[in-house]
Amino acid sequence: MSMHAPVGKGSISDGSEAGFMTGYLETLSLVERLHRLLLDVIKDEFERVGVLEINAVQALLLFNIGDNEVTAGELKSRGYYQGSNVSYNLKKLVDMGYMHHQRCEIDRRSVRVRLTEKGREIRHLVQTLFARHAEGLVQKRVLSPAGLDDITTSLRRVERYWTDQIRYIY
């Protein structure tokens, strides 16, 4: 996906904020690259420790579920995953023994899932990896707690803006 689209007349880049559009596109590209890089970091860690049957997307899914018992719809509504993607990966994780699944008593169409011991081991691996990286970022002065807060605040504002665009504009 290329983020370097031409900007037409009447856009924000025509006025005093000429660099904003360029910066915005660079930020979008960086967010996309960081997500792919995160998946590569997890994949490399799993190869290092000999976990080969699970992919990085599935590992993140286990990490995000944690100690909760959830449905695919809940994961989708939290914004973590697309519907077909989460359903496919949940089925694979159940088949491989990383998750338990059980039909909901109230709504028989709905299936609730939770981690098995095997799934909790994967979650612990990812959690340990993230803790090691967090410590390294601080120790090497790549990012301070205040800098992290600034990034998080800004990304939440963009998330809120995009969510509003989806819900109220269309």
N, C-alpha and C positions, 0 to 999 in steps of 0.2 A: 504494500500500500504506500503510495507516494504522497507525501504531505506538502509537496512543492507545487501547488496549483497556482496558476496566474491569478492575480487579483485585479478585478475590474474597477471601472470608475464608480465613484460613490461609496467605495469601501473605506474602512477605517484607515487603510494605508495611504489614502489620498491626502490626508490632513496632517496635523502636527504629530500624530502618533504613527508615523510612517513605519517604524520598526516593530510595532505591536503585532501586526499580522505575521511577520517573519518569526518573531519570538514565539508566538502562539503555535505556529506550525512546527517549529523546532521542539517545543515542549511536547506536543502531541506525538511526534516521532520518538522522542526520548522515552516517554511513558510506554509506548509500544515496544521499543527495544528493551527496556528494563524488564518488562514482563517476560519476554522471550528469554532474556539472559537469566532471570530467576529460575525458569524451568531448566535451563542448561546447568545452572549451579546445582540444583537438586539432582538432576540426572547424573552429573559427575560425582557427587557425593555418594549416590547409590551404587554407582559402578565401583567406587573406591572401597566400599564396605561389602560389596558382593550381593546387593539386592538388585536382581535383574528382572524379576517377573512383573514389577509394577512400574508405571511410568510417572513422570513428574506431576502431571495433571492429577492423576489419581492420588498421589502422595499429598498434594495440596488439599485435595478434597478431604482426605482423612484428617489432615491437620486442622482444617476449618470446622469440621464436625466436632472434633474433640470429644468431650464427655457428654455431648448432647444426644438426644434421640430425635431425629428429624425426618421429614418427608422430602422428596425431590422438589416438590412445590415450594417448600420453605427455603430450601437452598437457592432456588431460582428467584424467589421474591426478595431474598436478602441481597441479590445482585451478584452472587458469586459465579453463577454458571448459566449457560443457555439450557433450555429445557431438554432437547434431545441429547446434548452433550452430557448433562448430569445423569440422565436416565441410563444411558449406555454405560457410563463409568461406574455408577452404583451397581448395576447388574454384574459387571465384570468383577468388582470388588467383593460382592456377595459370593459369586462363583469361585473366587480364589481364596475365600475364607477370611477376608479382612473385615467383613461386616456381617452382622446379623440382620435379618429383615423379618418383619411381622406385619400382618394385615391389621389395620386399625379397627378396633372394635366398633366404633361409631360409623365410620365411612369405610365399608369393605373394599372400595376401589383404591383407597389410599394405603400405601405401605410405609411403615416407619422403619428407619434403619439406625443402627448404632454400631460402634466399633467392637470388634472381637479383641481378644488379647493380642493376636497377630497384628490387627489394625492399630492398636495402641502402641505397639513396638515401632511401627512405621512413623506414627505421629511423634513419638519420642525422638526418633532419629532426626526428623525435620526440625523439631523444637530445639534440639541440641545444636544443629547446624545454624539456625537463626540466632541462637544465643551466642555462639562463637563469632558469628559475623557482627553482631551488635557490639560485642566487646572489642573486636578488632577495629571497627569504625571509630569508636571513642578513643582507643589507645593510640591509633595512628592519626588522630585528629582529622579524619576525613569528614566527620559530622559531629556537631555538638548536640546536646539535648535541646538547646534553644533553636538550633538550625533545623533539627528534626521536627520540632513543634511548628516552625514556620512553614515547612514543606507540607506537613499534614494539614494544617489550617488552609493553605492555598488549594491543595487538592480536594479537600472537602467542599470548598466553595465552588470549584469547577464541577464536582459531582452534583451538587445541589442545582447549579445552573442547568446542566445537561438534563437532569431529572425533570426539572420544571419545563424544559423545552419539549420533552417527550410527552409529558402529561397535559400540558396546557396549550401548546401551540398547534398541535396537529389535530 
